[in-house]
């Protein structure tokens, strides 16, 4: 296992005058391009071939981190990623994040489930280590100490490099931090839904805790299930498409207003609205590596431009104002300094 700092994105040499946009995950030595490619659609809405095309282009554009789970497509997502890494011979250039706790065969965060789930993921991923292992969701039936102890053993065995939490509350994160003070692994990252249309989960206690603990916030659904991108025309939604139904939930007055402001900013910048939406998330305080979802090369290319997009103060203020829910006061310190 390579424990060295990963710096050059995906083995691609950046332009001499290109600024370094990489970010470090928590207090780890993993410094990567600030967008992760989500593998939730691999083997589900995207067949293997198209998934591989996206992975190839992601790396060509400087991407390094791939985010998946043992429960995505019943493990097919991990299999596709594992086969891709083996055939490309690029495992040392890729930061692999996967999640355990929701696979039907290893449901929950008991020590035995965690260990068995990790071993199964390693086999599907065709690797001997996972860079960032997430607990996919809280398990109120298992003590945090038991779960963290299991990961400690996996880290000592060289099977896991760092630990993260997905969909954990502020109270649970605080509990884990207190327990980790005794020497058990700490959460280096927390994955939560965060977008212009969903700010309440992250902003406030989670953000303040992440800053205090030097923990990276890893947003997902940053395009509000595609509403801030390919699914903006709600009249064309397929009611049988789960993601379309989720995106349609944002189709009210508030969502329409945010789209209008995004359009104005995107037109002024000469980019896609999805690029602007991702750039806004990247500018929020404590945000580390957001996960992007794409189903075409064009979508991917638009999103991968976001770390290089500089939004003006006025544009940020316009987006902030548009995204705030009526009557809700957001902390003014949540823009990344």
C-alpha positions in Angstrom: 0.0 0.0 0.0 1.3 3.4 -0.9 1.0 5.8 2.0 2.7 8.8 0.2 0.9 12.0 -0.6 -0.9 11.8 -3.8 -0.3 15.1 -5.6 -0.4 15.0 -9.4 -4.0 14.4 -10.5 -4.4 11.0 -12.0 -0.9 11.0 -13.4 -1.9 13.9 -15.7 0.8 16.7 -15.8 -1.0 20.0 -15.3 -0.1 23.1 -17.3 2.8 25.0 -15.9 0.7 28.1 -15.0 -2.3 26.1 -13.7 -3.0 26.8 -10.1 -3.0 23.9 -7.7 -6.6 23.4 -6.7 -6.0 20.1 -4.7 -7.4 19.7 -1.2 -6.4 17.6 1.7 -8.9 15.2 3.3 -9.2 15.9 6.9 -5.9 15.5 8.7 -4.7 12.7 6.3 -1.8 12.8 3.8 -4.3 12.5 0.9 -4.3 15.7 -1.2 -6.4 15.4 -4.3 -8.3 17.2 -7.0 -11.4 18.7 -5.3 -14.1 16.6 -7.0 -14.8 12.9 -6.7 -16.6 10.9 -9.4 -19.6 9.2 -7.9 -20.1 5.6 -8.9 -23.8 5.2 -7.8 -24.9 4.9 -11.4 -22.2 2.4 -12.4 -24.0 -0.9 -13.3 -27.4 0.7 -12.7 -28.3 3.4 -15.2 -24.9 3.2 -16.8 -23.5 -0.1 -18.3 -19.9 -1.0 -17.7 -18.6 0.4 -21.0 -20.0 3.9 -20.5 -18.9 3.8 -16.9 -15.4 3.1 -18.0 -15.5 5.9 -20.5 -16.4 8.3 -17.7 -13.7 7.0 -15.5 -11.1 7.4 -18.2 -12.2 11.0 -19.0 -12.3 11.9 -15.3 -8.7 10.9 -14.9 -7.7 12.7 -18.1 -9.2 15.9 -16.7 -7.2 15.6 -13.5 -9.6 13.6 -11.3 -8.3 11.2 -8.7 -11.0 10.3 -6.2 -13.7 7.8 -7.0 -16.7 7.4 -4.6 -18.7 4.2 -4.4 -20.4 1.8 -1.9 -20.7 -1.9 -1.4 -24.5 -1.4 -1.8 -24.4 0.5 -5.1 -25.9 -1.8 -7.8 -25.5 -4.7 -5.4 -21.7 -4.4 -5.6 -21.5 -4.0 -9.4 -20.2 -0.4 -9.0 -17.2 -1.6 -7.1 -16.6 -4.4 -9.6 -16.6 -2.0 -12.5 -14.1 0.3 -10.7 -11.9 -2.6 -9.7 -11.7 -4.0 -13.2 -11.0 -0.5 -14.6 -8.1 0.0 -12.1 -6.6 -3.4 -12.9 -6.8 -3.0 -16.6 -5.4 0.6 -16.5 -2.8 -0.3 -13.9 -3.5 3.0 -12.1 -4.4 1.9 -8.6 -1.7 4.1 -7.0 -3.0 7.1 -8.8 -6.6 6.7 -7.7 -8.1 7.5 -4.3 -10.9 5.0 -3.6 -13.7 5.8 -1.2 -16.3 3.2 -0.5 -19.0 2.7 2.2 -20.1 -0.2 4.4 -23.2 -0.7 6.5 -26.0 -0.9 4.0 -25.2 -4.1 2.0 -27.9 -6.6 2.7 -25.4 -9.3 3.6 -23.5 -7.0 6.0 -26.2 -4.7 7.3 -25.2 -2.4 10.2 -21.9 -1.5 11.9 -21.1 -4.4 14.1 -17.4 -5.3 14.1 -18.0 -8.6 12.2 -20.1 -6.8 9.5 -17.5 -4.1 9.0 -14.7 -6.6 8.6 -16.6 -8.9 6.3 -17.9 -6.0 4.2 -14.4 -4.5 3.8 -13.0 -7.9 2.8 -15.8 -8.3 0.2 -15.2 -4.8 -1.1 -11.5 -5.4 -1.4 -12.2 -8.4 -3.5 -14.6 -6.6 -5.8 -12.3 -3.6 -6.1 -9.3 -5.9 -6.8 -7.1 -4.1 -4.4 -5.6 -4.7 -1.0 -6.5 -1.3 0.6 -9.3 1.3 0.7 -8.2 4.9 0.9 -11.3 6.3 2.6 -13.8 3.9 4.3 -17.2 5.4 5.2 -19.7 4.2 7.6 -22.7 4.5 5.3 -25.2 5.4 8.0 -25.6 5.5 11.8 -26.3 2.2 13.6 -28.0 2.9 16.9 -27.8 -0.8 17.9 -24.0 -1.0 17.9 -21.7 1.0 20.2 -19.5 3.5 18.4 -16.5 2.0 20.3 -17.1 -1.4 18.7 -17.3 0.1 15.2 -14.2 2.3 15.6 -12.3 -0.6 17.2 -13.0 -2.8 14.1 -11.7 0.0 11.8 -8.6 0.3 14.0 -7.8 -3.3 13.3 -8.3 -2.8 9.6 -6.0 0.2 9.6 -3.3 -1.8 11.4 -3.7 -4.6 8.9 -3.2 -2.1 6.0 -6.6 -2.6 4.6 -8.0 0.9 5.3 -6.1 4.3 5.3 -8.7 6.6 6.8 -12.3 6.7 8.1 -15.3 8.8 7.2 -18.9 9.0 8.2 -21.9 9.3 5.8 -25.3 10.7 6.9 -24.2 11.1 10.5 -25.8 13.7 12.8 -23.8 16.3 14.7 -24.5 14.5 18.0 -23.2 11.2 16.6 -20.1 12.9 15.2 -19.4 14.5 18.5 -19.8 11.1 20.3 -17.3 9.5 17.9 -14.8 12.4 18.4 -14.9 11.9 22.2 -14.4 8.1 21.9 -11.6 8.6 19.3 -9.7 10.7 21.9 -8.7 7.5 23.5 -6.7 6.5 20.5 -9.3 5.0 18.2 -9.6 6.2 14.6 -11.3 9.5 14.1 -13.6 10.6 11.3 -11.6 12.5 8.8 -14.6 13.3 6.6 -18.4 13.5 6.7 -20.5 13.0 3.6 -23.9 14.8 3.6 -26.3 16.2 1.1 -25.5 19.8 0.3 -26.5 22.1 -2.5 -28.0 25.5 -3.3 -31.4 23.9 -2.7 -30.4 22.0 0.4 -28.3 23.9 2.9 -30.0 23.1 6.2 -28.3 19.7 6.8 -24.7 21.0 6.7 -24.8 24.7 7.6 -24.7 25.4 11.3 -23.6 22.7 13.8 -22.0 20.4 11.2 -19.9 23.1 9.6 -18.8 24.5 13.0 -17.9 21.0 14.2 -16.0 20.2 10.9 -14.0 23.4 11.3 -13.2 22.7 15.0 -12.2 19.1 14.3 -10.4 19.7 11.0 -12.8 17.3 9.3 -13.7 17.6 5.6 -17.3 18.0 4.6 -17.8 15.8 1.5 -21.1 17.0 -0.2 -23.3 14.8 -2.4 -26.4 15.6 -4.4 -24.7 18.9 -5.1 -26.9 19.4 -8.2 -30.1 18.6 -6.2 -30.6 15.2 -7.9 -29.9 16.9 -11.3 -32.4 19.7 -11.0 -29.5 22.2 -11.2 -28.3 20.5 -14.4 -29.8 18.0 -16.8 -33.2 17.7 -15.2 -34.1 21.4 -15.0 -37.1 21.0 -17.4 -39.5 19.3 -15.0 -42.1 18.9 -17.6 -40.0 16.2 -19.3 -39.5 14.2 -16.1 -40.0 10.4 -16.4 -42.2 9.6 -13.4 -40.7 6.1 -13.3 -37.2 7.5 -12.9 -36.3 7.7 -9.2 -33.8 10.6 -9.7 -36.3 12.5 -11.8 -38.9 12.2 -9.1 -36.4 13.5 -6.5 -35.4 16.4 -8.8 -39.0 17.3 -9.4 -39.4 18.0 -5.7 -37.4 21.2 -6.2 -39.6 22.4 -9.0 -41.5 25.0 -7.0 -41.1 28.7 -6.8 -37.9 28.6 -4.8 -36.2 26.1 -7.2 -37.3 28.2 -10.2 -35.9 31.3 -8.7 -32.5 29.6 -8.0 -32.4 28.4 -11.6 -33.0 31.9 -12.8 -30.1 33.3 -10.8 -27.9 30.4 -11.9 -28.8 31.2 -15.5 -27.7 34.8 -15.1 -24.4 33.9 -13.4 -23.7 31.1 -15.9 -24.3 33.4 -18.9 -22.0 36.1 -17.4 -19.3 33.4 -16.9 -19.9 31.6 -20.2 -20.3 28.2 -18.5 -23.0 25.7 -17.8 -25.3 26.2 -14.8 -24.1 23.0 -13.3 -20.5 24.4 -13.3 -21.7 27.4 -11.3 -23.7 25.3 -8.9 -20.7 23.1 -8.1 -18.4 26.1 -7.8 -20.7 27.6 -5.2 -20.5 24.4 -3.1 -16.7 24.3 -3.5 -16.6 27.8 -2.0 -18.4 26.9 1.2 -16.5 26.7 4.5 -15.0 23.3 5.5 -16.0 21.7 2.2 -13.4 19.2 1.0 -14.2 16.9 -2.0 -17.8 17.1 -3.3 -19.0 14.1 -5.2 -20.3 14.7 -8.7 -22.6 12.5 -10.7 -22.4 12.4 -14.5 -24.0 10.2 -17.2 -22.2 11.7 -20.2 -18.8 13.0 -21.1 -20.3 16.5 -21.7 -21.8 16.6 -18.3 -18.6 15.5 -16.7 -16.5 18.1 -18.6 -18.8 20.9 -17.4 -18.6 19.8 -13.8 -14.8 19.3 -13.9 -14.3 22.9 -14.8 -15.9 24.1 -11.5 -12.7 24.1 -9.4 -11.1 26.5 -11.9 -14.1 28.9 -12.0 -13.8 32.1 -10.0 -17.2 33.4 -8.9 -17.3 37.2 -8.2 -18.4 38.4 -4.8 -21.5 39.7 -6.4 -22.4 36.4 -8.0 -21.8 34.6 -4.7 -24.0 37.1 -2.9 -26.7 36.7 -5.6 -26.6 32.9 -5.2 -26.6 33.0 -1.5 -29.6 35.3 -1.4 -31.5 33.2 -3.9 -30.8 29.9 -2.2 -31.8 31.0 1.3 -35.2 29.7 2.3 -37.7 32.3 3.3 -37.3 33.4 7.0 -34.0 31.4 7.5 -30.9 33.3 8.6 -27.7 31.6 7.5 -24.4 32.2 9.2 -22.4 34.8 7.3 -19.1 32.9 8.0 -19.9 29.9 5.8 -18.1 31.1 2.7 -14.7 29.5 2.3 -11.9 32.0 3.2 
